[in-house]
Amino acid sequence: MTEEKGAKKEEIKEMEKNSEKRPEDNTSKAAGREGGVAPADLEECRRLLEERDHEISELKDRLLRLGAEFENFKKRMEREKEEYMKYALESFAKELLPFLDNLERAIQTARENPDTDKILEGLELTLSGYFNTLEKFGLKQFVAEGKRFDPNFHEALGVEEHDGVEENTVIKELLKGYTLHERVIRPALVVVSKKSQKGSGQTESDA
């Protein structure tokens, strides 16, 4: 009997211990279900959000500054381009001024002196120097007469029969052609040869 009483006392004590633990377990589970967060965690989340907001604000300011700087750069480049285009030919124009001076002198000499030989010599020297200056800037004159007709370099204004010359050959150059850095800026105006019809007509009549 004594053993039975002792066993019952142990069971009662064990039940009391379990009943004391259950409220705590239930409370912690309820807190978990309700999504409870510790105050320290909330404070950390607020701090991180504030840092992100600050970073976003700084990035927006930087983006606005970069946009303004880019617009200023574009405007400056446009001004410089416009200025460059205005005076791109300044050095070229300066090189041509002496030839204008020489032509004016030639005209004045022609008025004062009827010696045409000297005038012609002066004009030829002026023209030669003029062409040399143009070549310095990439502008060149090309010869068309005697060359095979090429639509990339020649513009035919007429066709003539010509014995002893291969067909489609330039036989007359009416206006000089020019290239600028290997690009044709004005084709030569030419007359092109074609086969004579005399021989073919006689052959047909004999037949």
FIFIVEX-637663 format. One line per 8 residues: number of its first residue (from 1); for each residue x, y, z of N, C-alpha, C. Coordinates in steps of 0.001 Angstrom, whole numbers, always signed. Atoms other than C-alpha are relative to their C-alpha. Layout:
BEGIN
NUM) X:Y:Z:X:Y:Z:X:Y:Z; ...
***
This chain:
BEGIN
1) +825:-1199:+0:+0:+0:+0:+860:+1250:+0; -897:-1156:-82:+2809:+2368:+823:+584:+310:-1360; -575:-195:+1342:+4300:+1849:-2657:-1001:+634:-944; +1035:-557:+865:+998:+2630:-4350:-175:+1478:+280; +155:-1414:-356:+672:+5894:-2421:+1150:+804:-536; -1172:-728:+511:+4181:+6881:-3381:-84:+211:-1499; +122:-115:+1453:+3516:+6195:-7072:-1007:+1054:-373; +1015:-1005:+294:+369:+8317:-6995:+522:+1403:+241
9) -573:-1321:-271:+2264:+11212:-5432:+912:+442:-1146; -901:-333:+1113:+4859:+11046:-8226:-779:+408:-1230; +827:-337:+1164:+2125:+11097:-10872:-581:+1405:+143; +592:-1321:-245:+505:+14151:-9238:+1052:+1083:-225; -1071:-995:+185:+3842:+16008:-9173:+311:+222:-1488; -306:-85:+1430:+4473:+15198:-12825:-1070:+793:-734; +1100:-727:+601:+1033:+16490:-13805:+84:+1490:+311; -142:-1401:-381:+1643:+19714:-11883:+1098:+679:-809
17) -1108:-570:+802:+4937:+20259:-13727:-444:+283:-1428; +467:-175:+1386:+3297:+19746:-17122:-978:+1155:-115; +967:-1098:+37:+487:+22145:-16248:+701:+1340:+119; -748:-1251:-126:+3050:+24822:-15299:+688:+373:-1302; -717:-279:+1267:+4907:+24485:-18660:-940:+391:-1115; +916:-205:+1115:+1827:+24575:-20919:-329:+1455:-263; +317:-1422:+303:+893:+28276:-20489:+1120:+687:-746; -1118:-647:+679:+4385:+29337:-21526:+70:-435:-1453
25) -56:+510:+1371:+4349:+27053:-24569:-1110:+584:-827; +1130:-544:+745:+904:+28247:-25547:+222:+1466:-336; -243:-1428:+231:+1956:+31872:-25166:+974:+219:-1133; -1009:-158:+1051:+5042:+31450:-27371:-574:-387:-1348; +583:+404:+1270:+3042:+29597:-30016:-961:+1062:-506; +952:-1042:+395:+355:+32268:-30001:+732:+1207:-547; -796:-1139:+497:+3006:+34955:-30394:+510:-267:-1387; -482:+355:+1331:+4427:+33063:-33376:-1093:+104:-1032
33) +1093:-52:+955:+1022:+32745:-34956:-393:+1434:-318; +385:-1395:+202:+328:+36466:-34520:+1097:+807:-678; -1078:-701:+699:+3633:+37319:-36218:+705:+1012:+874; -663:-927:-901:+5163:+39027:-33263:+1454:+180:-337; -1384:-325:+289:+8507:+40821:-33888:+555:+798:+1158; -630:-690:-1117:+10915:+42006:-31289:+241:+1466:-348; -232:-1431:+258:+11316:+45840:-30955:+1353:+283:-630; -1338:-218:+577:+15011:+45601:-31796:-5:-284:-1499
41) +85:+324:+1429:+14187:+43944:-35134:-733:+1087:-773; +732:-1093:+656:+11656:+46650:-35991:+878:+1234:-183; -893:-1167:+76:+14180:+49367:-35235:+1049:-183:-1099; -992:+284:+1036:+16736:+47688:-37501:-615:+141:-1396; +686:-132:+1292:+14195:+47485:-40337:-209:+1470:-362; +186:-1436:+259:+13404:+51192:-39974:+1316:+647:-417; -1306:-577:+323:+17103:+52049:-40036:+406:-356:-1431; -362:+433:+1356:+17678:+50004:-43203:-831:+718:-1055
49) +861:-720:+953:+14684:+51618:-44931:+440:+1453:-160; -477:-1381:+69:+15956:+55084:-44062:+1285:+100:-823; -1242:+6:+786:+19385:+54203:-45486:-295:-161:-1492; +353:+207:+1410:+17800:+52935:-48708:-636:+1257:-593; +622:-1238:+484:+15678:+56082:-49021:+1052:+1073:-255; -1073:-981:+154:+18778:+58203:-48548:+831:-309:-1253; -773:+392:+1187:+20695:+56224:-51201:-769:+306:-1282; +822:-283:+1182:+17802:+56523:-53665:-31:+1497:-284
57) +9:-1459:+176:+17636:+60280:-53094:+1323:+496:-580; -1307:-395:+531:+21381:+60636:-53715:+155:-414:-1465; -87:+470:+1392:+21149:+58558:-56915:-836:+871:-928; +835:-895:+814:+18310:+60750:-58185:+711:+1327:-241; -728:-1269:+147:+20368:+63876:-57528:+1158:-154:-982; -1119:+238:+928:+23372:+62373:-59327:-496:-122:-1432; +563:+161:+1346:+21199:+61399:-62289:-408:+1348:-587; +391:-1334:+469:+19793:+64917:-62538:+1224:+833:-371
65) -1217:-755:+294:+23289:+66422:-62399:+649:-492:-1285; -580:+561:+1230:+24554:+64031:-65078:-797:+420:-1230; +833:-437:+1115:+21594:+64910:-67294:+278:+1443:-377; -291:-1410:+266:+22301:+68623:-66911:+1380:+172:-633; -1351:-74:+570:+26011:+68110:-67611:+14:-468:-1451; +47:+508:+1374:+25205:+66085:-70733:-635:+1028:-938; +632:-1037:+826:+22887:+68810:-72053:+968:+1148:-257; -993:-1064:+185:+25586:+71418:-71471:+1091:-427:-970
73) -1017:+523:+917:+28097:+69191:-73264:-498:+30:-1439; +569:-17:+1349:+25775:+68826:-76270:-33:+1416:-562; +69:-1394:+466:+25247:+72584:-76482:+1390:+528:-336; -1364:-457:+263:+28987:+73218:-76240:+541:-598:-1289; -464:+651:+1224:+29726:+70688:-78982:-670:+597:-1233; +700:-625:+1129:+27079:+72245:-81236:+592:+1365:-317; -611:-1320:+228:+28606:+75696:-80726:+1367:-145:-655; -1333:+204:+572:+32099:+74383:-81450:-81:-479:-1451
81) +175:+481:+1374:+30866:+72552:-84548:-387:+1146:-929; +429:-1145:+816:+29135:+75677:-85832:+1169:+947:-249; -1161:-872:+143:+32263:+77717:-85180:+1016:-595:-965; -951:+666:+891:+34422:+75135:-86938:-453:+94:-1451; +515:-48:+1364:+32164:+75040:-89994:+128:+1402:-601; -116:-1370:+499:+32300:+78822:-90255:+1399:+274:-536; -1379:-385:+320:+36074:+78977:-90387:+853:-1188:-471; -756:+1172:+458:+37018:+75511:-91731:+842:+314:-1228
89) -701:-324:+1243:+38101:+77065:-95043:+911:+1235:+147; -809:-1203:-191:+40070:+79908:-93471:+1394:-148:-610; -1358:+197:+525:+43501:+78452:-94287:-20:-138:-1517; +131:+156:+1448:+42307:+77492:-97778:-182:+1364:-664; +242:-1334:+569:+41041:+81005:-98431:+1272:+851:+23; -1244:-775:-94:+44320:+82530:-97237:+983:-407:-1093; -905:+481:+1047:+46223:+80338:-99689:-389:+537:-1375; +466:-480:+1304:+44089:+81633:-102571:+147:+1507:-185
97) -65:-1464:+102:+44432:+85335:-101794:+1129:+492:-905; -1063:-484:+895:+47836:+85740:-103545:-361:-115:-1483; +368:+163:+1408:+46339:+84464:-106796:-1018:+1051:-430; +910:-1114:+296:+43544:+86987:-106604:+789:+1283:-198; -846:-1192:+153:+46194:+89656:-106105:+694:-2:-1363; -707:+84:+1283:+48117:+88409:-109158:-936:+254:-1182; +957:-237:+1075:+44997:+88389:-111320:-364:+1482:-98; +284:-1441:+27:+44211:+91943:-110315:+1167:+780:-607
105) -1165:-666:+582:+47766:+92977:-111192:+40:-223:-1522; -4:+290:+1434:+47461:+91232:-114567:-1008:+871:-736; +1021:-862:+627:+44276:+93139:-115338:+492:+1441:-76; -521:-1375:-6:+45916:+96407:-114314:+1101:+175:-1042; -1075:-56:+992:+48959:+95621:-116464:-562:+21:-1413; +624:+42:+1326:+46738:+94823:-119451:-584:+1357:-373; +561:-1318:+281:+45118:+98208:-119123:+1096:+1030:-321; -1057:-991:+159:+48411:+100049:-118938:+988:-361:-1106
113) -1026:+452:+945:+50555:+97941:-121277:-613:-1012:-970; +597:+931:+966:+49387:+96239:-124489:+870:-1208:-320; -885:+1136:+268:+52221:+93671:-124327:-685:-1280:+480; +785:+1179:-380:+50094:+90534:-124372:+870:-1186:+408; -857:+1138:-358:+53058:+88148:-124117:+283:-24:+1498; -283:-67:-1436:+53966:+89355:-120637:-1253:-286:+823; +1256:+259:-715:+50344:+89311:-119579:-315:-1498:-2; +270:+1431:+108:+49924:+85757:-120856:+935:-802:+898
121) -959:+699:-856:+53086:+84648:-119058:-397:+113:+1470; +408:-206:-1388:+51872:+86153:-115801:-1246:-806:+356; +1213:+785:-251:+48457:+84489:-116120:+302:-1491:+94; -364:+1420:-52:+50033:+81110:-116830:+674:-353:+1317; -656:+239:-1297:+52227:+81397:-113732:-1023:+12:+1134; +1044:-74:-1032:+49232:+82419:-111654:-857:-1250:+1; +832:+1191:+93:+47149:+79512:-112928:+746:-1240:+504; -791:+1135:-455:+49968:+77030:-112294:+87:-33:+1527
129) -57:-68:-1462:+50396:+78225:-108726:-1343:-297:+642; +1358:+250:-501:+46644:+78098:-108242:-281:-1498:+73; +225:+1440:+11:+46470:+74441:-109244:+860:-709:+1047; -860:+602:-1025:+49429:+73583:-107003:-600:+167:+1393; +627:-249:-1297:+47618:+75153:-104066:-1222:-895:+197; +1177:+870:-106:+44427:+73244:-104809:+397:-1433:+318; -446:+1376:-249:+46356:+69976:-104845:+439:-196:+1446; -381:+90:-1411:+47692:+70728:-101362:-1207:-324:+870
137) +1222:+238:-761:+44081:+70585:-100154:-805:-1181:-542; +648:+1214:+479:+43242:+67385:-102052:-847:+157:-1239; +794:-226:+1205:+41568:+68972:-105076:+893:-170:-1224; -836:+294:+1159:+42939:+67558:-108334:-830:-16:-1277; +613:+36:+1331:+42164:+67883:-112010:+444:-1286:-691; -395:+1227:+695:+42088:+64694:-114066:-232:+153:-1507; +56:-52:+1464:+42633:+64194:-117776:-1001:-1027:-493; +1007:+903:+540:+39753:+62676:-119725:+268:-366:-1461
145) -180:+233:+1436:+40751:+63001:-123376:+944:-1181:-243; -785:+1190:+316:+42057:+59742:-124843:-296:-1177:+901; +356:+1081:-920:+40619:+57701:-121955:-1302:-674:-457; +1255:+702:+282:+37901:+55104:-122294:-1106:+625:+846; +1111:-660:-705:+34526:+56556:-121341:-368:-772:+1264; +359:+582:-1296:+33736:+55934:-117670:-1051:+908:+633; +1062:-860:-548:+30386:+57227:-116320:+279:+490:+1419; -359:-468:-1340:+31971:+57546:-112880:+834:+1279:-47
153) -880:-1157:+131:+34352:+60220:-114197:-417:+940:-1137; +320:-787:+1193:+32816:+61447:-117451:-1509:+151:-175; +1387:-227:+393:+29554:+62937:-118588:-11:+337:-1491; -29:-162:+1454:+28951:+62572:-122328:-1042:+1026:-438; +904:-1001:+567:+27480:+65624:-124046:-266:-248:-1485; +204:+293:+1404:+27755:+64163:-127522:+783:-1222:-427; -683:+1160:+582:+28869:+61275:-129722:+348:+345:-1440; -452:-290:+1370:+30903:+61603:-132917:+662:-1231:-603
161) -709:+1053:+721:+32061:+59164:-135543:+1462:+407:-140; -1427:-317:+66:+35825:+58933:-135545:+757:-1237:-463; -780:+1123:+527:+38006:+56693:-137704:+1312:-147:+758; -1295:+257:-624:+41038:+55071:-136141:-1:+109:+1511; +98:-98:-1459:+39773:+55453:-132554:-1000:-1044:+477; +897:+1020:-540:+38232:+52701:-130503:-1299:+625:+482; +1312:-500:-407:+34553:+53093:-129807:-34:+239:+1510; +152:-387:-1413:+33557:+54725:-126486:+1291:+573:+578
169) -1195:-706:-457:+36792:+56693:-126270:-301:+1505:+40; +194:-1448:-108:+36798:+60322:-125090:+903:+671:-1030; -783:-656:+1056:+37860:+62366:-128127:+71:+1511:+204; -52:-1433:-308:+37093:+65859:-126779:-364:+208:+1459; +276:-357:-1395:+37153:+67364:-123314:-502:+1436:+10; +612:-1326:+50:+34750:+70297:-123101:+141:+751:+1326; -141:-620:-1319:+35097:+70915:-119367:+768:-952:+898; -860:+827:-852:+37724:+69646:-116919:-797:-626:+1154
177) +577:+655:-1168:+36785:+67168:-114228:+929:+90:+1196; -796:-155:-1219:+37926:+67341:-110593:-396:-1051:+1034; +232:+878:-1153:+38312:+65014:-107628:+473:+697:+1263; -413:-502:-1311:+38538:+65894:-103946:+254:-1212:+879; -394:+1185:-777:+40477:+63270:-101960:-567:-1266:-648; +376:+1177:+793:+39770:+60669:-104679:-1503:-104:-281; +1433:+11:+306:+36041:+61478:-104798:-282:+1013:-1109; +322:-896:+1118:+34691:+62947:-108025:-1018:+1033:+473
185) +938:-1056:-357:+33116:+66315:-107291:-570:+693:-1239; +565:-457:+1261:+32649:+67255:-110942:+531:-878:-1122; -476:+826:+1118:+32763:+64828:-113875:+417:+887:-1171; -416:-730:+1206:+34471:+65921:-117062:-1114:-82:-1045; +982:-23:+1077:+32078:+66977:-119824:+731:-319:-1299; -791:+529:+1108:+33180:+65064:-122928:-872:-346:-1207; +589:+560:+1212:+32436:+63927:-126476:+642:-1361:-215; -454:+1387:+70:+32697:+60178:-127072:-63:-481:-1453
193) -64:+530:+1369:+33633:+58308:-130254:-962:-1159:-185; +768:+1182:+370:+31500:+55785:-132072:+488:-484:-1365; -453:+582:+1258:+32069:+53533:-135060:-574:+768:-1188; +461:-649:+1229:+31837:+55036:-138516:-990:-906:-726; +1027:+764:+704:+28778:+53974:-140501:+285:-147:-1488; -263:+28:+1437:+30386:+54448:-143953:+331:-1401:-484; -440:+1336:+420:+32063:+51078:-144152:-1133:-996:-3; +1095:+972:-104:+28997:+49156:-143011:-1017:+213:-1103
201) +978:-293:+1050:+26780:+50937:-145541:+470:-510:-1346; -530:+464:+1269:+29054:+50127:-148474:-46:-1528:-75; +13:+1463:-13:+29272:+46514:-147438:-1376:-536:-308; +1369:+443:+223:+25509:+46175:-147385:-410:+172:-1471; +366:-239:+1391:+25137:+47705:-150896:+678:-1001:-925; -715:+985:+815:+27792:+45350:-152357:-667:-1367:+86; +632:+1284:-170:+25969:+42427:-150896:-1278:-63:-819
***
